[in-house]
Amino acid sequence: MNIYTRIAGTGSFLPPRRLTNADLAAELASQGVETSDAWIVERTGIRARHFADAGVGSSDLGTEAARRALEMAGVSADELDLIIVATSTPDMVFPSVATMVQNKLGAAGCPAFDVQAVCSGFIYAVTVADAMIRAGSASKALVIGAEVFSRILDFKDRTTCVLFGDGAGAVVLEASEQPGILASDIHADGKHRDILSVPGHVSGGNVLGDPVLKMDGQAVFKLAVGVLEETARASLTKAALQDSDIDWLIPHQANIRIMQSTAKKLKMPLEKVVVTVDQHGNTSAASIPLALDVAVRDGRIQRGQNLMLEGVGGGFTWGSVLVKF
C-alpha cells in the first residue's frame, strides 16, 4: 500500500498589535523618515501589518498557530512524531524554535528541528515532512512557519521597513491512503544571495556586519516572477495536471504585483488567488500557511480542491507544493 500525506488541519496566529500604513508612517515620521499610505499601497498592495511586542518570539507565535491547527485536525500534541519550524528569526541562536514549540505544547520525544530557507521555508519544510511521512518515518507531523521580522528591519530604510510583518501559520500533516500532497519542487541558487540578506552575525559576543535586512527590490521582483512560474509548472508536470486544474493559488505574500504577474502567467483569475498581503504584509515563512488558514476558515477552500502553494526567498530559494486539500 502506498503512503501519502494529507493536510489534516490548519492554524494561524497574529500578534495583537496592528499597524496600518498611516500608523507606521506616523512612527517613521518621528524618526525623520517619510512615507505614506498611498506610496506603500501603490508599490506593494500592503495596508497593514502586525508587530510582536517585546519579549514575544517566533516560538510564542508558532505555538499559538500550532494549537489551532492541532484542534482543527483533532490531534493531540503527544500524538506528534515530527515537528518542523520554518523561520529566519529564531528566538536565539540555539536551541531550535521547534524544540521550544515542542516544550510549550507539552510534547516530548519526537524529532524537532528548524528549516531556514527564508520566505520559501514553509515550502521546504512541507516537502521534508512529506518525504518523511512517505518513507514511514512519521505519521503525524506539525509544520510551522513563524517569524518576527520586525526585529531585523532598518526603520530608516522606507523601501524595506514598510514591507514586513510578524505572524505564524501551521499545518498538521498525516499519513493517508489517499493522495494529498500531489507533488513538490524546491530549488536554490546561492549566487543571488546578496539581493536579499541580513549580512550580520554574532562572533565573540559582538554583532559583526549589518544585522538588518537588505534588499535589491527590482532584482528580487525580476527573479521571483520567473521562478514562480517555473516551479508551479514543474509541480503540475510531476502530478500530470494543467494550469486549469488549480482551484486556488496560494503564493508567498510578498508583493501584490508579483502575485498578479504569477497568476497571469498561470492563466488564473485574481479571484482564485488567496491574498492576505494587504492585511499581514510580508511575514516570510509564515505567509503561505497564514494565507492558507485564512482561506480554509472563511470557507473559500474546500476539501477535494487543488491548491498550488509557492514561494521565493533569500538565498535565493524557491519552490512549490501542489496539494489536494
ZIFEN-V947121 format. One record per residue. N is the residue number from 1. RES is the residue in three letters. OMEGA is omega in whole degrees, -180 to 180 (NA if undefined). BURIAL is 1 if it has 16 or more other C-alpha atoms within 10 Angstrom, else 0. Layout:
<<N,RES,OMEGA,BURIAL> <N,RES,OMEGA,BURIAL>>
This chain:
<<1,MET,177,0> <2,ASN,176,0> <3,ILE,177,1> <4,TYR,180,1> <5,THR,177,1> <6,ARG,174,1> <7,ILE,-178,1> <8,ALA,-179,1> <9,GLY,178,1> <10,THR,177,1> <11,GLY,177,1> <12,SER,178,1> <13,PHE,176,1> <14,LEU,176,1> <15,PRO,-172,1> <16,PRO,-175,0> <17,ARG,-178,0> <18,ARG,179,1> <19,LEU,172,1> <20,THR,176,1> <21,ASN,180,1> <22,ALA,178,1> <23,ASP,-178,0> <24,LEU,179,1> <25,ALA,179,1> <26,ALA,178,1> <27,GLU,-180,0> <28,LEU,-180,1> <29,ALA,179,0> <30,SER,178,0> <31,GLN,178,0> <32,GLY,179,0> <33,VAL,-177,0> <34,GLU,171,0> <35,THR,-179,1> <36,SER,178,1> <37,ASP,-178,1> <38,ALA,-179,0> <39,TRP,-178,0> <40,ILE,-178,1> <41,VAL,-177,1> <42,GLU,-174,0> <43,ARG,-172,0> <44,THR,-173,1> <45,GLY,-178,1> <46,ILE,177,1> <47,ARG,-179,1> <48,ALA,175,1> <49,ARG,179,1> <50,HIS,176,1> <51,PHE,178,1> <52,ALA,176,1> <53,ASP,176,0> <54,ALA,179,0> <55,GLY,178,0> <56,VAL,-176,0> <57,GLY,178,1> <58,SER,-180,1> <59,SER,178,1> <60,ASP,179,1> <61,LEU,-179,1> <62,GLY,180,1> <63,THR,179,1> <64,GLU,177,1> <65,ALA,180,1> <66,ALA,-180,1> <67,ARG,-179,1> <68,ARG,178,1> <69,ALA,178,1> <70,LEU,179,1> <71,GLU,179,1> <72,MET,-177,1> <73,ALA,-176,1> <74,GLY,-177,0> <75,VAL,176,1> <76,SER,-176,0> <77,ALA,-177,1> <78,ASP,175,0> <79,GLU,-177,0> <80,LEU,173,1> <81,ASP,175,1> <82,LEU,174,1> <83,ILE,177,1> <84,ILE,176,1> <85,VAL,173,1> <86,ALA,180,1> <87,THR,171,1> <88,SER,-177,1> <89,THR,-179,1> <90,PRO,179,1> <91,ASP,-180,1> <92,MET,-179,0> <93,VAL,169,0> <94,PHE,10,0> <95,PRO,-176,0> <96,SER,173,1> <97,VAL,-178,1> <98,ALA,179,1> <99,THR,177,1> <100,MET,177,1> <101,VAL,179,1> <102,GLN,-179,1> <103,ASN,-178,0> <104,LYS,177,1> <105,LEU,-178,1> <106,GLY,177,0> <107,ALA,178,1> <108,ALA,172,1> <109,GLY,-177,0> <110,CYS,177,0> <111,PRO,-180,0> <112,ALA,-178,1> <113,PHE,179,1> <114,ASP,172,1> <115,VAL,-179,1> <116,GLN,174,1> <117,ALA,179,1> <118,VAL,-172,1> <119,CYS,175,1> <120,SER,-172,1> <121,GLY,-179,1> <122,PHE,177,1> <123,ILE,178,1> <124,TYR,-176,1> <125,ALA,178,1> <126,VAL,180,1> <127,THR,178,1> <128,VAL,-179,1> <129,ALA,178,1> <130,ASP,-180,1> <131,ALA,-180,0> <132,MET,177,1> <133,ILE,179,1> <134,ARG,-180,1> <135,ALA,180,0> <136,GLY,-180,0> <137,SER,179,0> <138,ALA,176,1> <139,SER,176,1> <140,LYS,-175,1> <141,ALA,175,1> <142,LEU,179,1> <143,VAL,-174,1> <144,ILE,165,1> <145,GLY,-176,1> <146,ALA,-177,1> <147,GLU,167,1> <148,VAL,-176,1> <149,PHE,179,1> <150,SER,-178,1> <151,ARG,-175,1> <152,ILE,-179,1> <153,LEU,174,1> <154,ASP,-175,1> <155,PHE,170,1> <156,LYS,179,0> <157,ASP,-175,0> <158,ARG,-180,1> <159,THR,180,1> <160,THR,-172,1> <161,CYS,-180,1> <162,VAL,-170,1> <163,LEU,-164,1> <164,PHE,177,1> <165,GLY,-179,1> <166,ASP,178,1> <167,GLY,179,1> <168,ALA,174,1> <169,GLY,-176,1> <170,ALA,171,1> <171,VAL,169,1> <172,VAL,178,1> <173,LEU,178,1> <174,GLU,178,1> <175,ALA,-175,1> <176,SER,174,1> <177,GLU,-180,0> <178,GLN,-180,0> <179,PRO,175,1> <180,GLY,172,1> <181,ILE,-173,1> <182,LEU,-179,1> <183,ALA,174,1> <184,SER,-175,1> <185,ASP,-179,1> <186,ILE,-177,1> <187,HIS,172,0> <188,ALA,175,1> <189,ASP,-174,0> <190,GLY,180,0> <191,LYS,179,0> <192,HIS,-172,1> <193,ARG,-173,1> <194,ASP,-177,0> <195,ILE,176,1> <196,LEU,-175,1> <197,SER,167,1> <198,VAL,-169,1> <199,PRO,178,0> <200,GLY,177,0> <201,HIS,-178,0> <202,VAL,178,0> <203,SER,178,0> <204,GLY,180,0> <205,GLY,180,0> <206,ASN,174,0> <207,VAL,177,0> <208,LEU,-178,0> <209,GLY,-177,0> <210,ASP,-173,0> <211,PRO,177,1> <212,VAL,-173,1> <213,LEU,176,1> <214,LYS,-178,1> <215,MET,169,0> <216,ASP,-171,0> <217,GLY,-179,0> <218,GLN,179,0> <219,ALA,178,0> <220,VAL,-179,1> <221,PHE,-177,0> <222,LYS,-179,0> <223,LEU,-176,0> <224,ALA,-177,1> <225,VAL,-180,1> <226,GLY,-175,0> <227,VAL,179,1> <228,LEU,176,1> <229,GLU,-178,1> <230,GLU,-177,1> <231,THR,177,1> <232,ALA,-180,1> <233,ARG,178,1> <234,ALA,179,1> <235,SER,177,1> <236,LEU,-180,1> <237,THR,179,0> <238,LYS,-178,0> <239,ALA,-178,0> <240,ALA,178,0> <241,LEU,-179,0> <242,GLN,179,0> <243,ASP,-175,0> <244,SER,180,0> <245,ASP,180,0> <246,ILE,177,1> <247,ASP,-180,1> <248,TRP,172,1> <249,LEU,180,1> <250,ILE,-178,1> <251,PRO,170,1> <252,HIS,-174,1> <253,GLN,-178,1> <254,ALA,-172,1> <255,ASN,-176,1> <256,ILE,-180,1> <257,ARG,177,0> <258,ILE,-179,1> <259,MET,179,1> <260,GLN,-180,1> <261,SER,179,1> <262,THR,179,1> <263,ALA,-180,1> <264,LYS,-180,0> <265,LYS,179,0> <266,LEU,178,1> <267,LYS,-180,0> <268,MET,175,1> <269,PRO,-178,0> <270,LEU,178,0> <271,GLU,-179,0> <272,LYS,177,0> <273,VAL,177,1> <274,VAL,-177,1> <275,VAL,174,1> <276,THR,-177,1> <277,VAL,-179,1> <278,ASP,-177,1> <279,GLN,-175,1> <280,HIS,-169,1> <281,GLY,179,1> <282,ASN,180,1> <283,THR,175,1> <284,SER,-175,1> <285,ALA,180,1> <286,ALA,-167,1> <287,SER,-178,1> <288,ILE,178,1> <289,PRO,174,1> <290,LEU,-179,1> <291,ALA,178,1> <292,LEU,-178,1> <293,ASP,178,1> <294,VAL,-176,1> <295,ALA,175,1> <296,VAL,-174,1> <297,ARG,177,0> <298,ASP,172,0> <299,GLY,179,0> <300,ARG,-179,0> <301,ILE,-178,1> <302,GLN,177,0> <303,ARG,179,0> <304,GLY,180,0> <305,GLN,179,0> <306,ASN,-178,1> <307,LEU,173,1> <308,MET,176,1> <309,LEU,-180,1> <310,GLU,-179,1> <311,GLY,174,1> <312,VAL,-179,1> <313,GLY,179,1> <314,GLY,180,1> <315,GLY,0,1> <316,PHE,-180,1> <317,THR,174,1> <318,TRP,179,1> <319,GLY,-179,1> <320,SER,174,1> <321,VAL,178,1> <322,LEU,-171,1> <323,VAL,164,1> <324,LYS,-174,1> <325,PHE,NA,1>>
